[in-house]
């Protein structure tokens, strides 16, 4: 595994539960992913495990100002 010098994650890890009839899925952040320096992989740190075993990983982006 390659070392990563970045202190900020490049991606966040979520578990997503189906919202049913409301069509509003429930996203829970459960970890972070840090890109390797060579750009060929990630180190993933999880604070919880999804019940269904499914992970969703999304790029970390700054929040829009309102």
Secondary structure in CASP SS format (residue, H / E / C, confidence):
PFRMAT SS
TARGET T0000
AUTHOR 0000-0000-0000
METHOD secondary structure of the structure
MODEL  1
X C 1.00
X C 1.00
X C 1.00
X C 1.00
X C 1.00
X C 1.00
X C 1.00
X C 1.00
X C 1.00
X C 1.00
X E 1.00
X E 1.00
X E 1.00
X E 1.00
X E 1.00
X E 1.00
X E 1.00
X C 1.00
X C 1.00
X H 1.00
X H 1.00
X H 1.00
X C 1.00
X C 1.00
X C 1.00
X E 1.00
X E 1.00
X E 1.00
X E 1.00
X E 1.00
X E 1.00
X E 1.00
X E 1.00
X E 1.00
X E 1.00
X C 1.00
X C 1.00
X C 1.00
X C 1.00
X C 1.00
X C 1.00
X E 1.00
X E 1.00
X E 1.00
X E 1.00
X E 1.00
X C 1.00
X C 1.00
X C 1.00
X C 1.00
X C 1.00
X C 1.00
X C 1.00
X C 1.00
X C 1.00
X E 1.00
X E 1.00
X E 1.00
X E 1.00
X C 1.00
X C 1.00
X C 1.00
X C 1.00
X C 1.00
X C 1.00
X C 1.00
END
